[in-house]
Amino acid sequence: MALDAGQLHALVGVSLNTYFTTNLKNSGRSR
């Protein structure tokens, strides 16, 4: 199943959003 550009962009956006959100929570918690 191939992803089109829109789906790929959305998937990457969600992944990055989740990644940075957890990173910020973790760094904020450890401080």
PDB file of N, CA, C and O in Angstrom:
ATOM      1  N   MET A   1       0.851  -1.199   0.000  1.00  0.00           N
ATOM      2  CA  MET A   1       0.000   0.000   0.000  1.00  0.00           C
ATOM      3  C   MET A   1       0.889   1.252   0.000  1.00  0.00           C
ATOM      4  O   MET A   1       1.676   1.464   0.923  1.00  0.00           O
ATOM      5  N   ALA A   2       0.758   2.051  -1.013  1.00  0.00           N
ATOM      6  CA  ALA A   2       1.590   3.250  -1.134  1.00  0.00           C
ATOM      7  C   ALA A   2       0.908   4.440  -0.476  1.00  0.00           C
ATOM      8  O   ALA A   2      -0.311   4.597  -0.541  1.00  0.00           O
ATOM      9  N   LEU A   3       1.718   5.266   0.153  1.00  0.00           N
ATOM     10  CA  LEU A   3       1.198   6.495   0.744  1.00  0.00           C
ATOM     11  C   LEU A   3       1.374   7.636  -0.235  1.00  0.00           C
ATOM     12  O   LEU A   3       2.402   7.735  -0.904  1.00  0.00           O
ATOM     13  N   ASP A   4       0.373   8.498  -0.321  1.00  0.00           N
ATOM     14  CA  ASP A   4       0.559   9.682  -1.160  1.00  0.00           C
ATOM     15  C   ASP A   4       1.221  10.782  -0.320  1.00  0.00           C
ATOM     16  O   ASP A   4       1.396  10.633   0.889  1.00  0.00           O
ATOM     17  N   ALA A   5       1.579  11.865  -0.969  1.00  0.00           N
ATOM     18  CA  ALA A   5       2.337  12.925  -0.291  1.00  0.00           C
ATOM     19  C   ALA A   5       1.582  13.486   0.916  1.00  0.00           C
ATOM     20  O   ALA A   5       2.185  13.766   1.951  1.00  0.00           O
ATOM     21  N   GLY A   6       0.276  13.648   0.785  1.00  0.00           N
ATOM     22  CA  GLY A   6      -0.525  14.200   1.876  1.00  0.00           C
ATOM     23  C   GLY A   6      -0.513  13.300   3.096  1.00  0.00           C
ATOM     24  O   GLY A   6      -0.342  13.766   4.223  1.00  0.00           O
ATOM     25  N   GLN A   7      -0.697  11.993   2.861  1.00  0.00           N
ATOM     26  CA  GLN A   7      -0.700  11.048   3.980  1.00  0.00           C
ATOM     27  C   GLN A   7       0.670  10.997   4.644  1.00  0.00           C
ATOM     28  O   GLN A   7       0.779  10.981   5.870  1.00  0.00           O
ATOM     29  N   LEU A   8       1.719  10.973   3.812  1.00  0.00           N
ATOM     30  CA  LEU A   8       3.075  10.908   4.345  1.00  0.00           C
ATOM     31  C   LEU A   8       3.380  12.143   5.187  1.00  0.00           C
ATOM     32  O   LEU A   8       3.952  12.039   6.272  1.00  0.00           O
ATOM     33  N   HIS A   9       2.995  13.305   4.682  1.00  0.00           N
ATOM     34  CA  HIS A   9       3.231  14.559   5.397  1.00  0.00           C
ATOM     35  C   HIS A   9       2.492  14.560   6.736  1.00  0.00           C
ATOM     36  O   HIS A   9       3.044  14.980   7.753  1.00  0.00           O
ATOM     37  N   ALA A  10       1.249  14.090   6.734  1.00  0.00           N
ATOM     38  CA  ALA A  10       0.460  14.041   7.961  1.00  0.00           C
ATOM     39  C   ALA A  10       1.098  13.082   8.965  1.00  0.00           C
ATOM     40  O   ALA A  10       1.186  13.381  10.156  1.00  0.00           O
ATOM     41  N   LEU A  11       1.541  11.929   8.468  1.00  0.00           N
ATOM     42  CA  LEU A  11       2.143  10.921   9.334  1.00  0.00           C
ATOM     43  C   LEU A  11       3.413  11.460   9.981  1.00  0.00           C
ATOM     44  O   LEU A  11       3.620  11.309  11.185  1.00  0.00           O
ATOM     45  N   VAL A  12       4.257  12.087   9.172  1.00  0.00           N
ATOM     46  CA  VAL A  12       5.504  12.668   9.683  1.00  0.00           C
ATOM     47  C   VAL A  12       5.203  13.779  10.687  1.00  0.00           C
ATOM     48  O   VAL A  12       5.859  13.885  11.723  1.00  0.00           O
ATOM     49  N   GLY A  13       4.212  14.602  10.372  1.00  0.00           N
ATOM     50  CA  GLY A  13       3.845  15.695  11.267  1.00  0.00           C
ATOM     51  C   GLY A  13       3.399  15.185  12.627  1.00  0.00           C
ATOM     52  O   GLY A  13       3.808  15.718  13.658  1.00  0.00           O
ATOM     53  N   VAL A  14       2.568  14.159  12.632  1.00  0.00           N
ATOM     54  CA  VAL A  14       2.084  13.588  13.888  1.00  0.00           C
ATOM     55  C   VAL A  14       3.239  12.970  14.668  1.00  0.00           C
ATOM     56  O   VAL A  14       3.340  13.139  15.884  1.00  0.00           O
ATOM     57  N   SER A  15       4.106  12.254  13.961  1.00  0.00           N
ATOM     58  CA  SER A  15       5.241  11.602  14.618  1.00  0.00           C
ATOM     59  C   SER A  15       6.160  12.632  15.269  1.00  0.00           C
ATOM     60  O   SER A  15       6.567  12.475  16.421  1.00  0.00           O
ATOM     61  N   LEU A  16       6.483  13.690  14.516  1.00  0.00           N
ATOM     62  CA  LEU A  16       7.356  14.736  15.056  1.00  0.00           C
ATOM     63  C   LEU A  16       6.689  15.433  16.232  1.00  0.00           C
ATOM     64  O   LEU A  16       7.337  15.736  17.234  1.00  0.00           O
ATOM     65  N   ASN A  17       5.396  15.685  16.107  1.00  0.00           N
ATOM     66  CA  ASN A  17       4.656  16.360  17.168  1.00  0.00           C
ATOM     67  C   ASN A  17       4.715  15.541  18.454  1.00  0.00           C
ATOM     68  O   ASN A  17       4.980  16.077  19.530  1.00  0.00           O
ATOM     69  N   THR A  18       4.465  14.229  18.332  1.00  0.00           N
ATOM     70  CA  THR A  18       4.510  13.340  19.488  1.00  0.00           C
ATOM     71  C   THR A  18       5.907  13.297  20.076  1.00  0.00           C
ATOM     72  O   THR A  18       6.089  13.363  21.292  1.00  0.00           O
ATOM     73  N   TYR A  19       6.905  13.183  19.183  1.00  0.00           N
ATOM     74  CA  TYR A  19       8.299  13.084  19.622  1.00  0.00           C
ATOM     75  C   TYR A  19       8.718  14.318  20.412  1.00  0.00           C
ATOM     76  O   TYR A  19       9.285  14.200  21.498  1.00  0.00           O
ATOM     77  N   PHE A  20       8.441  15.496  19.871  1.00  0.00           N
ATOM     78  CA  PHE A  20       8.861  16.721  20.542  1.00  0.00           C
ATOM     79  C   PHE A  20       8.065  16.957  21.815  1.00  0.00           C
ATOM     80  O   PHE A  20       8.601  17.479  22.792  1.00  0.00           O
ATOM     81  N   THR A  21       6.793  16.579  21.815  1.00  0.00           N
ATOM     82  CA  THR A  21       5.972  16.751  23.014  1.00  0.00           C
ATOM     83  C   THR A  21       6.521  15.914  24.157  1.00  0.00           C
ATOM     84  O   THR A  21       6.648  16.403  25.279  1.00  0.00           O
ATOM     85  N   THR A  22       6.848  14.650  23.882  1.00  0.00           N
ATOM     86  CA  THR A  22       7.391  13.790  24.937  1.00  0.00           C
ATOM     87  C   THR A  22       8.760  14.281  25.364  1.00  0.00           C
ATOM     88  O   THR A  22       9.089  14.245  26.550  1.00  0.00           O
ATOM     89  N   ASN A  23       9.565  14.742  24.412  1.00  0.00           N
ATOM     90  CA  ASN A  23      10.899  15.258  24.745  1.00  0.00           C
ATOM     91  C   ASN A  23      10.801  16.456  25.676  1.00  0.00           C
ATOM     92  O   ASN A  23      11.542  16.550  26.654  1.00  0.00           O
ATOM     93  N   LEU A  24       9.881  17.378  25.369  1.00  0.00           N
ATOM     94  CA  LEU A  24       9.735  18.575  26.190  1.00  0.00           C
ATOM     95  C   LEU A  24       9.215  18.215  27.577  1.00  0.00           C
ATOM     96  O   LEU A  24       9.656  18.792  28.571  1.00  0.00           O
ATOM     97  N   LYS A  25       8.284  17.270  27.653  1.00  0.00           N
ATOM     98  CA  LYS A  25       7.753  16.836  28.946  1.00  0.00           C
ATOM     99  C   LYS A  25       8.860  16.205  29.781  1.00  0.00           C
ATOM    100  O   LYS A  25       8.986  16.479  30.974  1.00  0.00           O
ATOM    101  N   ASN A  26       9.667  15.348  29.132  1.00  0.00           N
ATOM    102  CA  ASN A  26      10.729  14.650  29.852  1.00  0.00           C
ATOM    103  C   ASN A  26      11.789  15.620  30.351  1.00  0.00           C
ATOM    104  O   ASN A  26      12.225  15.524  31.498  1.00  0.00           O
ATOM    105  N   SER A  27      12.208  16.555  29.501  1.00  0.00           N
ATOM    106  CA  SER A  27      13.246  17.509  29.901  1.00  0.00           C
ATOM    107  C   SER A  27      12.703  18.459  30.971  1.00  0.00           C
ATOM    108  O   SER A  27      13.438  18.860  31.874  1.00  0.00           O
ATOM    109  N   GLY A  28      11.433  18.816  30.875  1.00  0.00           N
ATOM    110  CA  GLY A  28      10.835  19.687  31.874  1.00  0.00           C
ATOM    111  C   GLY A  28      10.710  18.979  33.212  1.00  0.00           C
ATOM    112  O   GLY A  28      10.855  19.600  34.264  1.00  0.00           O
ATOM    113  N   ARG A  29      10.441  17.676  33.173  1.00  0.00           N
ATOM    114  CA  ARG A  29      10.260  16.892  34.377  1.00  0.00           C
ATOM    115  C   ARG A  29      11.605  16.686  35.087  1.00  0.00           C
ATOM    116  O   ARG A  29      11.679  16.718  36.316  1.00  0.00           O
ATOM    117  N   SER A  30      12.657  16.477  34.300  1.00  0.00           N
ATOM    118  CA  SER A  30      13.962  16.175  34.894  1.00  0.00           C
ATOM    119  C   SER A  30      14.607  17.412  35.504  1.00  0.00           C
ATOM    120  O   SER A  30      15.533  17.296  36.308  1.00  0.00           O
ATOM    121  N   ARG A  31      14.130  18.585  35.133  1.00  0.00           N
ATOM    122  CA  ARG A  31      14.736  19.808  35.638  1.00  0.00           C
ATOM    123  C   ARG A  31      14.307  20.092  37.076  1.00  0.00           C
ATOM    124  O   ARG A  31      14.728  21.091  37.659  1.00  0.00           O
TER     125      ARG A  31
END
